[in-house]
């Protein structure tokens, strides 16, 4: 069990864009996502689900991403020399990231319930990021166009009609930690209404 200074973790955590090649141990990843699961959840539904891609499992995931980007017009065909170079560069970049955690949840038919589940999953993700930071593990919370591609969902074994992909977390030990960029004073964002 680790001691968590939650206020320090909230301020110190950074989104990590450069990772070491070293993998995070499975038991540590499980601990991190266990802390994530203490997020508030309506009716104790715990809607979050995780597909964790690592080692050789990254290959099919990265292939599905590249195919999606080609389908939606963000990447050209591999027959074109310039596009082929970009594809290879993207493949190397994504494959070098030690772990990719795709977070998804089952869709609700009610708009209110859908928003409740989405909010719970976002709280789960933030809890996991804070826990990861305490373990010396970095994460990058990504929202990318392929997450909205139904064929991409099918390629990784999900039914886009039944589930919503909420995020893909890039995970690993930080190679470089970005500097603190500060925050807008909350007094500029908060309206106090007393009467």
C-alpha positions in Angstrom: 0.0 0.0 0.0 1.3 3.4 -0.9 0.8 6.7 0.9 -1.0 9.2 -1.2 -0.8 13.0 -0.7 -3.7 13.7 -3.0 -3.3 17.4 -3.0 0.3 17.2 -4.1 -0.5 14.6 -6.7 -3.3 16.8 -8.2 -0.9 19.7 -8.6 2.2 17.7 -9.6 0.7 15.4 -12.2 1.5 16.1 -15.9 0.4 14.7 -19.2 3.3 12.7 -20.5 4.2 12.7 -24.2 7.6 10.9 -24.1 7.9 7.5 -22.5 10.8 5.2 -21.6 10.7 1.8 -23.4 10.5 0.0 -20.0 7.1 -1.6 -19.5 5.0 -1.0 -16.3 4.5 -4.2 -14.3 1.1 -5.8 -14.7 0.4 -5.7 -10.9 1.2 -2.0 -10.8 -1.2 -1.3 -13.7 -3.9 -3.3 -11.9 -3.3 -1.3 -8.7 -3.5 1.9 -10.7 -6.8 1.0 -12.3 -8.1 -0.3 -9.0 -7.6 3.1 -7.5 -9.4 4.5 -10.6 -12.4 2.3 -9.8 -13.1 4.3 -6.6 -14.5 7.0 -8.8 -18.1 8.1 -8.0 -20.5 6.0 -10.0 -24.3 6.3 -10.2 -26.1 3.3 -8.8 -22.7 1.6 -8.4 -22.8 0.6 -12.0 -19.0 1.0 -12.4 -19.4 1.4 -16.2 -15.7 1.5 -17.1 -14.1 -1.2 -19.2 -10.5 -1.4 -20.3 -8.7 -3.0 -23.2 -5.0 -2.9 -22.4 -2.7 -3.3 -25.4 1.0 -4.1 -24.8 3.9 -6.1 -26.2 2.8 -7.9 -29.4 -0.9 -7.0 -28.6 0.0 -3.4 -29.8 0.5 -4.6 -33.3 -3.2 -5.2 -34.2 -4.2 -2.1 -32.3 -1.8 0.2 -34.2 -2.8 -1.5 -37.5 -6.5 -0.6 -36.7 -5.5 3.0 -35.9 -3.6 3.4 -39.2 -6.4 1.8 -41.2 -8.9 4.2 -39.6 -6.8 7.3 -40.3 -6.6 6.1 -43.9 -10.3 5.5 -44.1 -11.2 8.9 -42.7 -8.7 10.7 -45.0 -6.1 11.7 -42.4 -3.5 9.4 -44.0 -2.9 8.5 -47.6 -2.4 5.1 -49.1 0.8 3.2 -48.4 1.3 3.1 -52.2 2.2 6.8 -52.1 5.9 7.2 -51.0 5.3 10.3 -48.8 2.2 8.7 -47.1 4.1 5.4 -46.6 6.9 7.3 -44.8 4.3 9.0 -42.5 2.6 5.7 -41.8 5.9 4.1 -40.9 6.7 7.0 -38.6 3.3 6.8 -36.9 3.6 3.1 -36.5 7.1 3.4 -34.8 5.8 6.2 -32.5 2.7 4.3 -31.4 4.5 1.0 -31.0 7.2 2.5 -28.9 4.6 3.6 -26.3 4.7 0.7 -23.7 0.9 0.5 -23.1 -2.3 1.7 -24.6 -5.5 1.5 -22.5 -8.7 1.9 -24.4 -11.5 2.9 -22.0 -15.1 2.3 -23.0 -18.5 1.9 -21.5 -21.9 0.5 -22.6 -24.2 3.1 -24.0 -27.4 4.0 -22.2 -30.6 4.8 -24.1 -31.5 7.7 -21.7 -29.5 10.9 -22.3 -29.3 11.5 -18.6 -28.0 8.0 -17.8 -25.5 8.3 -20.7 -24.1 11.5 -19.3 -24.0 9.9 -15.8 -22.0 6.9 -17.2 -19.7 9.2 -19.2 -19.0 11.4 -16.2 -18.2 8.3 -14.0 -15.8 7.0 -16.6 -14.0 10.4 -16.8 -13.7 10.4 -13.0 -12.3 6.9 -13.2 -9.7 8.1 -15.8 -8.6 11.0 -13.6 -8.4 8.8 -10.5 -6.2 6.4 -12.5 -3.9 9.3 -13.7 -3.4 10.5 -10.1 -2.7 7.0 -8.8 -0.3 6.4 -11.7 1.6 9.5 -10.9 2.1 8.3 -7.3 3.7 5.1 -8.8 6.0 7.1 -11.0 3.9 6.2 -14.1 2.9 8.7 -16.7 -0.3 8.8 -18.8 -1.6 10.8 -21.7 -5.4 11.0 -21.9 -6.1 11.1 -25.7 -9.3 11.8 -27.6 -8.7 10.9 -31.2 -10.7 10.8 -34.5 -10.4 7.0 -34.8 -12.5 6.6 -31.6 -15.5 7.7 -33.6 -14.9 5.3 -36.5 -17.4 2.4 -36.3 -15.1 0.2 -38.4 -12.2 0.9 -36.0 -14.4 -0.3 -33.1 -15.3 -3.4 -35.1 -11.6 -4.1 -35.9 -10.8 -4.2 -32.2 -13.8 -6.3 -31.3 -16.3 -3.7 -30.1 -19.8 -2.8 -31.3 -20.0 0.9 -31.9 -23.8 0.8 -31.6 -23.5 -0.7 -28.1 -20.5 1.0 -26.6 -18.8 4.4 -26.4 -15.0 4.6 -26.5 -14.3 7.4 -24.0 -10.5 7.6 -24.2 -7.2 6.0 -25.1 -4.6 6.3 -22.4 -1.0 6.2 -23.4 1.0 4.8 -20.5 4.6 4.3 -19.4 7.4 5.6 -17.3 8.1 9.2 -18.2 11.1 10.0 -20.3 10.5 13.7 -19.9 8.2 15.5 -17.5 6.8 18.8 -19.0 7.1 22.0 -17.0 4.2 23.3 -14.9 2.2 25.7 -17.1 0.1 27.2 -14.3 -3.7 27.6 -14.2 -6.1 30.5 -14.4 -7.0 31.7 -10.9 -10.2 30.1 -10.0 -11.7 33.5 -9.0 -11.8 34.2 -12.7 -13.9 31.1 -13.3 -16.2 31.2 -10.3 -19.3 33.3 -10.0 -20.5 33.5 -6.3 -24.2 34.1 -6.0 -25.2 34.9 -2.4 -28.7 36.3 -2.8 
